[in-house]
Amino acid sequence: MFTAANWFEPWNTQKLYQDKVKVATTCAPNSPIKEAGVVCGPIVRLRFVDYESGLYHASILIITRNGSREGAPRVEYVTGPAFATGLREGQELSLDHGEFEPTMFHTEKFDRSDVQFFRYTVTLPLTDYEQMVRYVINGDAELHYRFFIPSADVNFNVIAYSCNGFTVSTDTTSFRGSMWYDILTKHSGVHYNVMLGGGDQIYSDGISLFCEKVKEWVETKDPTKKYRMKADEAFKENLNHFYLKEYLEWYGYGHWKGSTDNSKTTQACFPLALATIPSINIWDDHDTIDGWGSYSDSLMNTEVFNAIGNSSYKYYMLFQHHVALNEKEAYLDDRMWVLGKNPGPFIPELAHSVFTRVGPTMAMLGLDCRTERKVKTIMTRESYELAFERLVKEVKRQKFDHLLLMLGVPIAYPRMVLLEWLFTSRILYPLKFLSRKGIIAPGFVNEFNGEVELLDDLDDHWCARHHKRERNWLLARLQDFGAKYGVRITILSGDVHLASMGRFRSKQHKHHLFQSSETEKANAEVDKEPENDERLMINVISSAVTNAPPPAAVAKVLQKRTPIHHFDRETDEDAVPLFNYETTGDHHRSQTCFLPHRNWSDIIPVKNVLANDSLNDIFHLKLGDRLEPGMVQKDTGLQIKEEVKSRAGRTHPNPSYPVTKKGVMATIHVETDSTNMDSKTTAYSMPIPELCITKEKLSHAGLKHLAENTSMPSG
């Protein structure tokens, strides 16, 4: 199968796709789903890593059509070193061979045929070197059938992405490249060990166009009939067919179509990435339906919305987590889950948050912020408590220095109080009425409930008026946990279709008439030693990896809406001025905190950068360096002009951050030119140091929107 001669065969993205037209925005004329054989997969998912037993646990999903339980594809594997480093000339290469065992965990009818879901259990020992795992499906050894496991003492190289799809009316012909092509290209040198999907891994907005029953419901003009419509078995079958077909086409082929002839795409590199970089996902509204959970309780409680939620949840669990709802061991008892306390209000299932180590001293927690969601609740108090209990248990069992917290929607982001007031005020009643009737501005109101289209997006945000109390309680708890156990917390979010980094940090104290020497000294220490700032948390905001960005004017509005907020009397909240130069490097940007281009991000431990020559050729890091957040030269062809550098302004404090042994490099890779088929990106980076101190208790005096620091509505 593999020999020493071909084991180290180099990864070459262009070799995978010689025909670069496949990277561009093209689309099959009809559904590409095959009539028989493998129709989706392989999809590799990381479950959890146990550093006490030294075992790596994952799964591989393969879906067949017109097959059988006995006809599961055979998946053989070989493990060995990822690099030839240390091998003497002529030395025999030691490779371990095996076979992954399948379980057919789900089957159902699809267009007068059957589809079979096979899950392959992956359990491999950690070693003292980085492993490459190459696998073969029914004798077929594709180049991308491989993934990488770090050695037992090394933390993971992590990708974070979100918004992996297009809105139905998007003109996709404007986007000639693919961020997934860029991801695969960089994966060849970096070896990403896991990719964290922060929500909207699939866009199901086409449900009102291509799901016959939902389209009929949407077109019902009588609001009473609309709210009382029954979701009978035929309705539910129609929903199941829609979601199954959407997933098979997108996860199997990268195929998608929207509402017009120019709204279609084939993102051929996305399925390749699923086969070579193990994933961990949380979900957001577009994985089910736009705005899910942020509509009124009366709408969410209708039979139609209940059926939509239940169907989308079923396929989210099948495709993105490789489990069926009737599997108790996999669905409820697996170690990766952090289950909610009670079933959700509109989806009668427990919230499924996920936790795992992603290295001996790094962990990740992805919070399920949709299953329990209501207009005024994101997660219930009881479910938060269970998540914090798990964190405390894990950090006591085996200390970790860094926690990656996945939240689908940014938690450090500009407030839109004026828009919230305007969209819910009586001023807009006449315009909303005329829009519902189709007389003017037909896209101004939502097709589901007749409210302003953007209102559900605003209600989705942590800073929305309904959620501020919950938000501030959560942030205070996170700061308390990090300070007490010496854990640096980095929050990963998406949703907003642009690149940004929010920041919480110790407050810079000032006095109107004078400033004491003690205050000056304390302020200087905050900037000089961020590794000793127990309040420092960065919110890396990376989206969209596929969807269209908003107009440039949005960045201007957001920049103006980003003053320095006082979270409490000891904590300031602001945005990091990361984007001082355009992606082309030819002029200075005035909107330094927001960049509306497609993007994705990665988190790479400093230790890994220093140990990897190709990575260090990119970053040029040395321990003890202090770097301002901003551009790190990654594409040698990009040169920033000196006159542009000299005009770089600052709208927010931009202290330098140290490169530390236990720190990480956080980078947002931003599309340089959407019309270029080379799919190149420009990188903007900052180091995030570990937390070098502990503090038993923090003060949150002055925390807004809470009567008491410990109170929060339970939902």
N, C-alpha and C positions, 0 to 999 in steps of 0.2 A: 504493500500500500504506500508507505513512505519509507524512504531510505535516507542515509546520511547525506547523500548527494542532492536530494530535492527537499529535505526538511526545511532548510533556511531559504527556500524560494521567496524572493522579495515580494512584498505587497506593492502593487502598482495599480493605482486607480484607473489610469488610462488603459491598462491592459484588460481590466475588468470591462471597461466600456470604450472600446475603440471608436465606436460610432457616437461622437459627442452630441449628435442631434438628440439622442435619448436623454441627455441632461437638460435640454431645452424644454420649453413648454409645448409639448405635443400631446396628442390624445388619441387613443384607439377609437375607431368609429363606433364600435359596439362594446359591450361588456367583455373584458378579456378572460373571464373565468372559464377554465377548461371544463370539458364535459366529464373527464375522468382523470384519476391520478392525483398528484399533489397540487392543491389549488391555493395553499397559503402556507408560508413557513419555508425554512425553519426560522423561528423566533426564539431567541435566547433570553431568559429572564433570570436575574440574580434573586435568590430567595434570602439567604442569610449566610454569614461567615462566622464560624465558631472557632475562635483562637485558643480556647481552652482544649478542645479536642483536636484542633488542627485540621478542620474539615471545611471545605468550600461546597455550598449547596446551591444548585441552580436547577432550571428546567428548560426543556426545549419543546416548543409547540409545533406540530405539523398537522395540517388538515388535509384530508383526502376527500375525493368525491367519487361516488359509486364504488366504494371499496367495502371492506368488511373488518370485523374485529381481528380476524386472523390475518388480514392483509396489511398489517402495520408496516410502514417503511422500516427497513433495517438501518440503524444508526450505529456505526462503529466509530471508535475514536482512538487517537494516539496522542500521548502527552510527552513533552520533552522540553529542553531549554529553549527560551525565546531568542537567545543570542548565542553566537559561537564563541563568545568571550571565555577564555580559560581552557578551551579545547586545544590540546597539542596536535600538531600535524600528524595525521595518520591515526589519531586516537579514535576508537570505535564510539559512535554516538549511542547513548543509552536511551531508548524509547520504550514507553509502556503502552501496551495495547489493551483495548477492552471494548465493550458494547454497552450502550445505554438502553435500559429496559423500558418498553412502552406500556402505557396504560390508556385504553380508550375510555375517557372519562365523560364523553358526551357525544350524542349523535342526534340528528334531526333531519326532517325533510326540507329539501330546497329545490324548487322548480321541478317537481316530479322525480327527483332523485334524492339520494341520501348523502349527507356529509358526515365525516367521522373526525372527531377531535382526539388526537393522540398527544399525551404528555410523556416526555422522556425525563426520568429522574437523573440528575447529574450530582454525584457526590464524589469529590476528589480530594486527596490529601494536599495540604499546603506543604511546600518544600522550601529549601533555603536558597532557591533561585527563582527567577520569573519563569513561569511555565507558558508554553504555547499549547493550546488544545486544538488539534485539527480533527475534523470529523468528516465522515463519508456517509452519504445517504443512498442506499441501494447501489453502492459501488461508484457513485458520482462524487468526485472530490473537487468541488469548486474552490477557487482561490479565496473567496470570502467565507468559507466554512471553517472558521477559526476564531478563537477568542483567547484572551491573555489573563492569567492569574498572577498577581504580584507574589513575591516571596513572603514568607510568614512574618517578616519584620518590616515590611514596607507598606505604606498607605496607598490607596487607590488613586489613579488619575481619573477624574470625574468630568463628565459632560452634563450640562443642564440646558434644557431647551423647553419650548412651549409653543402653542398656537401653530400646530403642524397641519395646516389646511387653509383653504381659501373660503372667504365669504361668498355666498352663491352668485352675487352679481359682479364679482371681481373680474376685470379684464386681465387675464393671466398672460396675454401676449406681451405685456410690458416686462415680464420677468423671464429672461433668457437663461439664466443660470439656476443653480440649485445649491442651497446651503448644505444639503446632504452630500453632494459631491465634494464640497470643501471639507466636511467632517471626515469623510473616508480618506481624503488625501492626507490630512493631518494625522489621522489614526495610523497611517503607515509608519510614521516616525515616533509618535508619542506613545502609542499603545494605550488607548483608553480602556479602562477596566469596567466601567459602568456608565450608563447614561440615564440621567434622572429626568423623566418626563413630568413636567410640572403642570400638566393639564391641557386639554384640547389637543390630545394626540390624534384625534380624528374630528373633522367638522361635519356634524350631522344636520346642519342647517337646511339641507335640501329635503328634509322630512316633509315640509309643507308643499313641495313641488313633486316629489317622486313617491310619496306614500299616499296612496289613493284615499284611504280613510281620513287621514289627517288633513289632506287637501280639501276634502269635502267639509270637514269641521271648520277649517279656517275660512272657507268661503260662505259659511252660514252667517247671514247678516243679523238674524234675530238673536240678541244676547241671551234671552231666556232659553231658547232652544240650544244655543251653544253650550251654556253651562249645564244643561240637563241631558245632553247627548250621552247615550249609553256606549260603553266600550265593551261590546259583546265579543264572543270568541273569534268571529270573523275580523273584527277590528284588531284584536290582539295578534292574530296570525299575520295580518297585513303589516303590523308594526315589526314583528319578529323577522319577517322576510326583508323589510327595509334595512334594519340594522345589520342583519347577517350579510346581506349583499354589499352594503357600504364597507363593512370590515374586510370582507373577502377581496374586494376590489382595491381598497387602499392599503391594507396590510400585506396583501398578496402580490399586488402589481404596481402600487403607487398610482392607481388610476382614479380620477375624480372628474366630475362634470358639474357645472352650475346651471344658471338660468339662461345663458345666452351661448351663441356659437363661439364667442371669445372667452367663455368661462369654462375652461377645461384644461386638464394637465395630466401628464404622466411623470411623476417624480420617481424615476426608476431606481435611484440610489437609496431611497428610504427602505425598501425591503432588504437591500443588501446590508444596510447598517443594522437592521434588526437581527440579522444572522451572525453578525461579527462583534457587536458590542452588547453585552448583557444589559438589560433594562430593568428599572424599577419605576413604577408610575403611580401618580395620584390622578384624580380626575377633576374636571372643571365643567362649566356649563355646556360648552359645545360638544363634549363627549356624549351629551344627552340631547339637549335642545337649548338654543340661545336664551340665557337669562334664567335657567333652571334654579328654582329656590328663591329668586328675588321678586317674584310676582306675588300678588295678594294671596292670602291663605284661601280665600274663596275660589280663586282660579286654580291654585295648586291642588285643592281638594276635589276638583271635578274628576269624574271617571276617566276622561280623556287624558288629563295630565298624569293621573296615577298610573295609567297603562303605559304612557310614554316613559315615565321614570322607571317603572319595573322592567320594561323591555330593554332600555338602554343600559341599565345596571347589569342585567344578565349578560349582555354581550361584552360590556366593559370587563367584567370578571373573567369571562371565557377567553378573550383575546389578549387583554393586557395583564392578567394575573394567572392565566392557565388553570383556572379552577371553575367547577360548576357549583351552583348554589346548593345542590343536594349532597355534596361531599363534606361530611362533618369534619373529617380529619384534615383535609386540605383547606376547607373554607372557614373553619372556626378554631381549629386546634394548632395550626401551623405556627411555629415560633416567630415568623416574620410579622404576624399581625399584632396590632394594638387595637383591640376591639372597643367600640363604644359601649356605653352602659345600657342603652335602650334602643329599640328600633326607631328609625327615622320617622318623622311625621307624615311624609308623603311616599317614601319608599320603605316598606316595612322590613328593613334589614338593618343589622348593626353596622355602624360606620367602621370601615376597614382602613385605619391608618397603618403605616408600615415602618418598622425599625430594623436596622441591621448595622453591624460594623462594616465599615468600608476601609478597613485597615486596623492594625493593632491599637492605634491611638486616635482613630477618626471614626465617627459614627454618623448615621443619617436618620432623620425622622421625617416622614412624609405624612402630614395631617390630612385626613379626609374631611374636606370643608364643604362637601356637597350633600352627603347622605342625610345629615341632620339639619340642613339649611332651611331657614325660614326668612321672611323679610327682616325680622329683628334678631335673628340668631344665626351665627355661622356654625359654631359647635356648642354643645351644652356644657355646662360647668362640670357635670359628672364625667363626661368623656375627656375633658381637659385634665381632670385630676388623675384619671387612669393613665393618661399619656405621661404626666410628670412622675407618677409612681414608677412607671417603666424606666424612665430616664434615670431616676435616682437608683433604682435597683441595678441597672446596667453599669452606671459609673462607679458604684461601690464594688460591684463584682470584678470589674476590670477597668481601671481608669482610662478615659479617653480625653484628649486635649482639645479636640475640635468637633463641633456638632454642626452638620449641614441640615438646616430645617427647611423643608419644602412647603411653601404656601402658594397656592395657585395664583392668588391676587396679591400685588405688592402691599406691604404693610407700612412702608416708608415712602409715601407718595403725596403729591400736592392735594390739598383739600379743594373741593368744588362746591362749596356751600351755596354760592350764588346760583349756580345752575340747578342744584337740588331744589332750592326755593322756587326758582322760576318754573321748572318743569312740573311742580305740584301746585302751583298757584292758580287762582281763578282767571288770571290775566290771559292764559292760553286756552281757556275753554272754547271760545269761538273758533280758533285755528284748529284745535283738535277735532271739533265737530265737523268742520269742512273737510279735514283730511280723512276722517272716517268715511265720509260720503264720497270721497274720491274727487271732490271739486277742485281742491288745490293741495299741493304738497302731499301726495298720497303716501310717500315713504316716511312722513314725519311721525306717524303713530305706529305702534306695534300691531302686527296682524293678529296677535293672540288676545289682547285685552283692550286695545284702543287707546292706551296711554302713550306718552311720548316715547319714541323708539329708544332714546339714549337713557331713559330713566332706570331701566333694569341694570345697565352697565354702571351707573352711578351707585345704585343700591348694592351692587356687588362689592364695592370697595370697602376696605377696613375703615377708612376715614368717613364713610357715610354717616349721617346723623344717627341712624339706628344702631351702628356697630361701634361707635367710638368708645363706649364704656367697656365693651368686651375686648376691643383692641388694646386699650391701655392696661387693662388687667393682665392680659396675656403677655404683653411686653415687659411689664414689671416682674411677672413670674419668671420669665426667661432670664432677665438680668439677675434676679435673685439666685436662680439655679446656677448660672454660669459663674457668678462671683463666689458662691459657696464651695463649688467643686473645682474651680480653676479651669473652666471649659470656655473656650472662645466659640461663640455662636455666630454662624454666617447664614443668613436667610436667603433662599433661592426662590424667585418668583417670576411670573411671566404676565400673560393676559393683555397687556396694554399696547402691544405691537411696536414698541420702541425699546431702545437700550438706555439704561440708567443705573445708578447705584445710589440708594438711600443710605443714611448713616445716623446712628445714635452714638453720642460720645459725651464724656464728662463736660459739664458746662464751663465756659470761660467766664469767670466772675468779674464784674466791672462795677465801679462806683462813679456817680455823676461828678463829684468834685475832686476826689482823690482816690488813689488805689494804693493799698498798703503793700509793703515789700513782701509780706507773707502771701498776699493774693497774687502778686506778680510771679512769685516763685512757684506757687501752685499751678498757675496757668501755664507757665513755661514747662513744668514737668509733664502736664497732660499732653502737650505737643511733642515734647522730647522723648517721652517713654510711653507710647500708646500700648506697648505690651503690658504695661501696668495699669491700663485703664479698664477697670472692670465693667464699665458701662458701654464700651465700644462694641457695636454690632453693625455689620454691613449688610444691606439688603441688595443682593445682586439681582437686577431686573433685566431679564433677557427674553425678548419675544419681538417679532415672530420669526420662527425658523423657516416658515413657508408663506404665511399670509402677507398681504400688502401692508406697508406701514402707513400711518396717517400723513396728511400734508405737513410740510415744513412749518406752517403757521402754528400747528399744535405745539411744537417744541417752544415757540416764542411765548405762547400763553402759559405753558407749564413753567417756563423759566421765571415768569413774573409771579407765579403762584407758589414759589418756593423760597419763602423767607426762612430764617432760622427760627424754628419753633422751640419753645421751652416745654419739653415733655413733662418734667417735674423740676423742682428747684435745683437739682444736681445734674440733669441730663438735657442736652441740646439735641435737636433733631434737624437734619438738613439733607441736602443732596451733595454728592461728591462731584466737583467740577472735573470730570474725567475727559471730556471731549473738547479739548482746547483747539484742535485742528481738524479740518475736514478729512474725510477718508483718503482723499487724494494728496493731502499734505500741502496744498498750494495756498491756503489762506486760513486765517483764524476764525473760529466760530464764536459768536456771541452767546449762543445757547449751549453753554458748556456742560450742562447737567443732563441734557436729553438729546438723543440722536435718533431720528425717525428713519432708520434703515432696517432691513431684515438682519437678523443676527442670531447667534447662539453663544454659549459661554462654556468655559471649563475652569475647574479648580484643580491645580496641580501642586502637590506638596513640594516645598523648597528642596527637601532632601532628594526628591526624584529628579528635579531640574539639575542639581549639582552632580548627580550620578550619571546622567544621560548626556553624552557629548552633543548629540544633535539638538537636544533641548537647550543646553547651555549656550550653544552657538546662537540660539534665538534670543535668549534672555540676557546673557552676559552677566550673570549674578555672582556676587560674592557675599558670604556671610558678613553682616555688619553694614552692608550698603544701606543707604537711606534713599528711598525713591518717592518722588511726588506721584500721586495718582495721575495717570495719563497714558500716552501712547508708548508702547514698547516696540522697537523696530522688529518686525517679523518678516516683511517682504522687502528684500534687499533693494528692490527697485524704487521704494518709496523714500523720498528725501524731503524733509521739512525745511523750507527756506528760512534762512536766518532772520530775514525781516519779518516773517510771520511769527517766529518765536518771540521776537522782541515786542510784538504787539499783543501777545497773549495776556488777556485780562483775567481777573478773578471776581466772581460774584459770590463765592462762598470760601470759607477758610480751606486752605489746601496744604495742611502740614505733610511733611514727608513721613513715610512709614518704613520701619526697618525690615531688612531681610533676615529672618531668624531661622534657626535650625528646625524648629517645630512649626514654622509658619507655612502658609500656602500662597501661591500666586493665583489671583482671580483675574480672569481675562474675558472680555466680551469681544467676540469676533464679528465685526460689522461688515456687511456686504459693501464692497467698494463701488461697484457699478452694476445695477440690476440688469442692464442690457447686454452685459458681457457674458458669453458662454463659458469663459474660463472659471467663473464662480469664485473669484478671489475675494478675500476679506482683509480688512485692516483691523489690527488688534489694539485694544486699549486695556491696560493692565494696572493692577496695584497689588502690592504685597499686603497680606493680612497676618499680623504676628499672633502667636499663641498668647494666652493669658498667663502671665508669670506670677500672679499673686492670687490669694484667696481672701475673701471677706465674708464673715459669717452672716451679716445682715446689712442690707442697703437701705438707705432712707429714700422713700418716695413721697416725701412731703410736697404738697403742691400739685400732686398728680390730678389732672383734669378729668371731669366727667364721672368721678367716683365719689360717693358720699363717704365711703370708707375704703381703704386700700384693699381690703379682702373681699369686698362685696362685688357680686356680678349676677345678673339675672340668669337663672338656670335654664331658661328656654322652655 
